Amino acid sequence: MGWGISRLVGLKAAVLLSAAYFFQGLGMTLISFPLMYTSLIAMLVSIASHPAVDLPLLLGKASDGSFPLWSWIMFSPFLLFIHMFVLLRRFVKNEPLYTEIADGVFVGGWPSSVEHLPPGDPAVIDCTCELPKSSTLSDNAYLCVATWDTRAPQPSQIESAVRWALRKRSQNKPIYVHCAYGNIYCSHVISVTGHGRSVCVMCALLVALGLAEDWKAAEQMIREKRPSISMNTLHRKSLEEWSKHLLSSSRSGESDVSSVIHSDYNRKRN
């Protein structure tokens, strides 16, 4: 699975803290204090994004895709860095922002404006927890599935996103599933835009639409259209769990997979 966001941001925190102590030793408090604060925020993100914790709610992203003022202030070193990095990568990356996988079904990266959306006024499934919904997307149907980069949505989140997308498709709405950037660093270090989180959800959607027999066939279908996709172990594990409950739902006559997932969870607790 590579380094993942937790280790990468944790390393950044260690480097920043070392730099802060260096400048503090030189008596340069005006430089050391911002570095120390940035290091603290990076460490919080590193802990919250660890698979054992997996707490995307830390950043405070709301269901409408906005961030509260306290989050912009508190996590500004991380949020602003990610925001600027995504926009910078857009200028240097040759890969298209989005790809049409099937008729009216698109997967790709963060749309910073309505001009970056696929055609047809699509309904948007946002799989990021670190990027805001653009204010220019106010007229588009929107669902937030907040997930850390290199981490996977929970099976129940995947199911909720799939059912939401199916309702929009029944209204002849195109669907755009997106995450963050294009090939950040490299696929072995951290996941990529329209290559990880969003592909995970897209695999389930293609199965639900009857366009793929299972998520593995769906992954191959997406790879043929978008060769640089890079799902990791967590993505595949979440999809396997979703698929297992999909079969259980069909056999038991449940109306949706989410109810089976939650009932299975309750049985384990009891």
C-alpha positions in Angstrom: 0.0 0.0 0.0 3.0 2.3 0.1 3.5 5.0 2.6 0.0 6.4 2.8 -1.0 9.8 4.0 -0.4 9.0 7.7 3.3 8.2 7.4 4.0 10.9 4.8 2.4 13.7 6.8 4.0 12.3 10.0 7.4 12.5 8.3 6.6 16.1 7.3 5.7 16.9 11.0 9.0 15.5 12.2 11.0 17.6 9.6 9.1 20.7 10.5 9.6 20.2 14.3 13.3 19.7 13.7 13.4 22.9 11.8 11.5 24.7 14.5 13.9 23.6 17.2 16.8 24.7 15.0 15.5 28.2 14.6 14.5 28.3 18.2 18.1 27.6 19.2 19.1 30.5 17.0 16.7 32.7 18.9 14.5 33.2 15.8 11.1 32.8 17.5 9.1 34.4 14.7 10.2 31.6 12.4 10.2 28.7 14.9 6.7 29.3 16.2 4.8 29.0 12.9 6.9 25.9 12.1 6.1 24.4 15.4 2.4 25.0 14.9 2.4 23.6 11.4 4.2 20.5 12.7 1.5 20.1 15.4 -1.2 20.2 12.8 0.6 17.8 10.6 1.0 15.4 13.5 -2.8 15.6 14.3 -3.6 14.8 10.6 -1.1 12.0 10.7 -2.8 10.4 13.7 -6.3 11.0 12.5 -5.6 9.5 9.0 -3.9 6.4 10.4 -6.0 3.2 9.5 -6.4 2.4 13.1 -8.0 5.8 13.8 -9.4 6.9 10.4 -11.2 10.0 11.5 -11.8 12.3 8.5 -14.3 14.3 10.7 -11.2 15.9 12.3 -11.1 18.5 9.6 -14.7 19.5 10.1 -16.0 19.2 6.5 -19.7 19.5 6.5 -22.2 17.4 4.5 -22.6 20.3 2.0 -18.9 20.3 1.3 -18.0 23.4 3.3 -15.5 24.0 6.1 -16.4 26.0 9.2 -14.4 29.1 10.0 -12.7 27.3 13.0 -11.4 24.6 10.7 -10.0 27.1 8.2 -8.2 28.8 11.0 -7.0 25.8 13.0 -6.0 23.6 10.0 -5.0 26.4 7.6 -1.4 25.0 7.2 -2.7 21.7 6.0 -5.9 22.9 4.1 -4.1 25.7 2.2 -1.2 23.5 1.3 -3.5 20.8 -0.2 -5.5 23.5 -2.0 -2.5 25.1 -3.6 -0.8 21.7 -4.4 -3.9 20.5 -6.3 -4.1 23.6 -8.4 -0.4 23.5 -9.0 -0.5 19.9 -10.2 -3.3 20.8 -12.6 -0.8 23.0 -14.5 1.9 20.3 -14.8 -0.1 17.1 -15.2 -1.1 16.0 -18.7 -3.7 13.5 -17.6 -7.3 14.7 -18.2 -9.1 15.8 -15.0 -11.9 13.3 -15.6 -12.7 10.3 -17.7 -16.0 8.9 -18.8 -16.1 5.3 -17.8 -19.6 4.5 -19.2 -22.4 6.6 -20.7 -23.0 9.4 -18.3 -20.7 8.0 -15.6 -17.4 9.9 -14.9 -14.5 9.6 -12.5 -11.8 12.1 -11.8 -10.2 14.8 -9.7 -11.5 17.8 -7.7 -13.4 20.3 -9.7 -12.3 23.7 -8.5 -15.0 25.4 -10.6 -18.1 24.4 -12.6 -15.9 24.6 -15.7 -14.0 21.6 -14.5 -17.1 19.4 -14.3 -18.1 16.9 -17.0 -20.9 18.0 -19.3 -24.6 17.6 -18.6 -24.9 19.2 -15.2 -23.8 16.1 -13.3 -24.6 15.0 -9.8 -21.4 15.0 -7.8 -20.0 12.5 -5.3 -17.1 14.0 -3.4 -14.8 11.5 -1.8 -12.4 14.0 -0.2 -12.3 15.2 3.4 -9.6 17.8 2.7 -11.0 19.9 -0.1 -14.1 22.1 -0.1 -17.0 22.0 -2.6 -16.6 24.9 -4.9 -19.1 27.7 -4.5 -19.7 27.6 -8.2 -21.2 24.0 -7.9 -24.2 25.3 -5.9 -26.7 24.2 -8.5 -25.3 20.6 -8.8 -26.7 17.7 -6.7 -24.0 16.9 -4.2 -23.1 14.0 -1.9 -20.0 14.1 0.4 -18.3 10.8 1.3 -15.5 12.3 3.4 -12.5 10.0 3.2 -8.8 10.5 3.8 -6.4 10.2 0.8 -5.1 6.6 0.5 -8.0 5.4 2.8 -11.2 3.8 1.7 -14.9 4.6 2.3 -16.7 2.2 4.7 -18.9 -0.4 3.0 -22.0 1.4 4.3 -20.7 4.7 2.8 -20.1 3.0 -0.5 -23.7 1.6 -0.4 -25.2 5.0 0.4 -23.2 6.6 -2.4 -24.3 3.9 -4.9 -28.0 4.2 -3.9 -27.8 8.0 -4.2 -26.1 7.8 -7.6 -28.7 5.3 -8.8 -31.5 7.7 -7.9 -29.8 10.4 -9.8 -29.2 8.2 -12.9 -33.0 7.3 -12.8 -33.5 11.1 -13.3 -31.1 11.0 -16.3 -28.4 12.9 -14.4 -24.8 12.2 -15.3 -22.7 11.1 -12.3 -19.3 12.5 -11.4 -17.3 10.7 -8.7 -14.1 12.5 -7.7 -11.3 12.7 -5.1 -8.4 15.0 -4.9 -5.3 15.4 -7.2 -3.6 13.7 -10.1 -0.6 11.4 -9.4 0.8 13.1 -6.3 4.4 12.1 -5.8 3.9 8.6 -7.2 1.4 5.8 -6.9 3.6 3.9 -4.3 3.8 6.9 -2.0 0.2 8.3 -1.8 -2.9 7.8 -3.8 -3.9 9.8 -6.8 -6.9 11.7 -8.1 -9.6 9.8 -9.7 -7.4 6.8 -9.0 -8.1 5.7 -5.4 -11.1 6.8 -3.3 -13.3 7.7 -6.2 -12.4 4.6 -8.1 -13.4 2.5 -5.1 -16.9 4.1 -5.2 -17.1 3.9 -9.0 -16.4 0.1 -8.9 -19.4 -0.4 -6.8 -21.5 1.9 -8.9 -20.6 0.0 -12.1 -21.7 -3.3 -10.4 -24.9 -1.7 -9.3 -25.6 -0.4 -12.7 -25.1 -3.9 -14.2 -22.1 -2.8 -16.2 -19.7 -5.1 -14.4 -20.1 -8.5 -12.9 -18.1 -7.7 -9.8 -15.8 -5.0 -8.4 -12.8 -6.7 -9.9 -14.3 -6.6 -13.4 -15.3 -3.0 -12.7 -11.7 -2.1 -11.7 -10.4 -3.5 -15.0 -13.1 -1.7 -16.9 -12.0 1.6 -15.3 -8.3 0.8 -15.9 -8.9 0.4 -19.6 -10.3 4.0 -19.7 -8.0 5.5 -17.0 -4.8 3.5 -16.9 -3.1 5.2 -14.0 -5.7 4.1 -11.4 -4.1 2.8 -8.2 -6.5 1.2 -5.6 -4.7 -0.1 -2.6 -5.4 -2.9 -0.1 -7.8 -0.8 2.0 -9.9 0.1 -1.1 -10.1 -3.6 -2.2 -10.9 -4.8 1.3 -13.8 -2.3 1.6 -15.1 -3.3 -1.8 -14.9 -7.0 -0.9 -16.9 -6.3 2.3 -19.4 -4.3 0.4 -19.7 -7.2 -2.1 -20.2 -9.8 0.6 -23.0 -7.8 2.1 -24.5 -7.3 -1.3 -24.8 -11.0 -1.7 -26.2 -11.4 1.8 -28.8 -8.7 1.0 -29.9 -10.5 -2.1 -30.2 -13.9 -0.3 -32.1 -12.4 2.7 -34.3 -10.1 0.8 -33.1 -7.0 2.5 -33.9 -3.8 0.7 -30.4 -2.4 0.9 -26.9 -3.4 1.7 -26.5 -0.8 4.4 -29.1 -2.4 6.6 -27.3 -5.8 6.3 -24.0 -4.1 7.2 -25.4 -2.4 10.3 -27.3 -5.5 11.4 -24.1 -7.6 11.0 -22.2 -5.0 13.1 -24.8 -5.2 15.8 -24.7 -9.0 15.9 -20.9 -8.8 16.4 -21.3 -6.3 19.2 -23.9 -8.5 21.0 
